[in-house]
Amino acid sequence: MTLHRTAEPVLELSGIHKGFPGVKALSDVSLRLFPGEVHALMGQNGAGKSTLIKVLTGLYTPEAGTIKLGGETIAPRRTEEAQALGIQTVYQEVNLCTNLSVAENICAGRFPRRWGRIDWSAVNAEAKRVLAQMDLDIDVTTPLSRYSLSVQQMVAIARALRVQARVLILDEPTSSLDDAAVQRLFTVLRRLREQGLAILFVTHFLDQTYALADRITVMRNGETEGEYLASDLSRLALVNKMVGAPPDQQPTRLDSRAPNTGAAVLKAQGLTRRGALHPLDLELKRGEVLGLAGLLGSGRTEAARLLFGADAADAGHVETEGRTGRWHSPREAIAAGIAFCSEDRKHEGAILDLSVRENILLALQARHGLGLVMSREAQQALADDYIKRLGIKTPSADTPIGQLSGGNQQKALLARWLATNPAVLILDEPTRGIDVRAKEDLMDAVRALAHKEDGSGMSILFISSELPEVLHCSDRVLVMRDRRAAGEYRRGELDERSVLEVIAAEPVSAAA
């Protein structure tokens, strides 16, 4: 889509291609950044946003395509080259040295010198000058660690602006900030926009996009879906373009199932983590699959990690089968009967060098500690039982799990948690990266675990970016949006389109 305006783009990418072994990350991608605009880059996980930023900043070299800055073709091969050209980036995780002072962080690598030595008076004066442009008045000689995360984010931006930036790239800058900190950051960004800076704002938050962005580029499956003026693109249309559902799609409503009337196995009340999740109330009944639907960054994974104690909650509590508390570690959650299959199978799930048997036994060993002593025969019998029950395709239980397909690795991780006989099983993106047949097998296993005729089924929290999967598996669906619950529905009360409408709905009061 071509948009018309009088100014020429300060940065223009066209025909960008980038691939890795077996993966086409970017295909014919285009992007235009104009001076005095905030340009939001939107897309689901895996859309290609991070790869595009790495091409822009010189970390990746594109296989084809051109990059023009101020009308001149550029080809940065290192981050330093991109920075020297005026392309500055502030990443989601603030990559500063918190043990150093604010001034040292702002001027690091480019210290003012006098007589061959660092001029510390000039360093402090320069830091104050840059921060004053952002209306930030703090003691620049104080260690950065003493300031809040939002101030650290401002310092990171100040460091980027000190070298006459022409383009400022912000990669998920608000992911760990509360609403007040977001307000302060947006005030600064609006001022920088008025000064003529071109700002690329990468985010998953719809409310923030419409509060700040002048223009939106949507990416999907490594391609540019389109470029739009924010004022011309409705929220629902944006969500449809991100997830790939055409506006005229009329999905079939799934047949309803009788509501579950079993006892509540897990309750969360007011569960909160600053910058990650607004107060959340959640109830999961015995033999029920509760789906969490929403875009990446909506609070789905954040809620799961709080329920499992992988992240510490600031407020609220969790109750499971008579135990009430706020878990301070996964071990406490496991002891309370909660199991968690992380979305990051490679780094937080499978230990690739260990055998299938060893991977299956890990959670059971963690739950019982040194008090669990199992003979090799008992270990083998347990592993063989789950290999058979879940249909794990492996030469033997002693095969390294890294040699298995993604779908079979996922089944082995499911077996790991089933071996602990949990009251609650949390599955975060369990079908990511596996083939269609493996997805069907895994979803069949999920439904079978919950829907047992004798009423002894497991309680399952099912999280997926794929709306058809959530609707297919779940008895109830909790829709998440911008770190909070936006609506709860029983099976049959909503379809794929209505979920998208809930995700895209205007907030009652925008937290911009």
Beta strands, then each sheet from edge to edge (+ up, - down):
strand 1: 11-20
strand 2: 23-33
strand 3: 38-42
strand 4: 64-69
strand 5: 72-74
strand 6: 87-90
strand 7: 113-114
strand 8: 117-118
strand 9: 167-171
strand 10: 198-202
strand 11: 215-220
strand 12: 223-229
strand 13: 264-273
strand 14: 277-285
strand 15: 289-293
strand 16: 315-320
strand 17: 323-325
strand 18: 338-341
strand 19: 424-428
strand 20: 459-463
strand 21: 476-481
strand 22: 484-490
sheet 1: 2+ 1- 4+ 5-
sheet 2: 6+ 9+ 10+ 3+ 11+ 12-
sheet 3: 7+ 8-
sheet 4: 14+ 13- 16+ 17-
sheet 5: 18+ 19+ 20+ 15+ 21+ 22-
end
